[in-house]
Amino acid sequence: MAPEARGEQLLEALVELYLAEGFLAFGMGDLAARLRCSRSSLYLVASSKEQIVVTAVRRYFRRAEGRIEARVAAEPDPARRLAVSLAAVAEELAPASERFYADLVEYPPARAIYVENTERAAQRVQDIVTSGVASQALRPVDARFVGAAVAVVMSAIAEGRIEAATGLGDAAAYAALGDLITHGLEAAGELAQ
């Protein structure tokens, strides 16, 4: 197998391993043993353990973001795009273990990736709300405010504050946020139904 293809294969395996078990407890020897490869093979992914973690975390979030955006783009109903987006976020976050999220919070480079991803998700919400209000599919609201409010809640989810206050994990918190925002923005005619 070509080194580039082997590096991609190992990166995908690392993403799955990290999602299931977190990443901070693994040394290079542990990773090599778990993935049944040599330590030098791991360096096909990145040049150091720290960069391997960053590369795997970034891959996970980019892959998730791509799938979320595809689902939103495929939804023809502007009133449903917000629900589709937040439900897709919840679904994409669901496979990640509590250990993975704890490691994200503890490891600043990985946390920075999570925060960046959360900021893009909040911008996506603002864009969806702006479009929905313009098409009258959503009731008239200040999309900047909704985007900012969602960003604050998303940040609280990312930092573990929502779980501490409610017991909801990240995926469940995103599902609850989606329910709250979606029903709060329904056009007046939909509320009466």
Helices and strands as residue ranges (DSSP letters): H 3-21, H 28-35, H 39-42, H 49-74, H 78-93, H 98-106, H 108-134, H 143-158, H 161-166, H 170-185, H 188-192
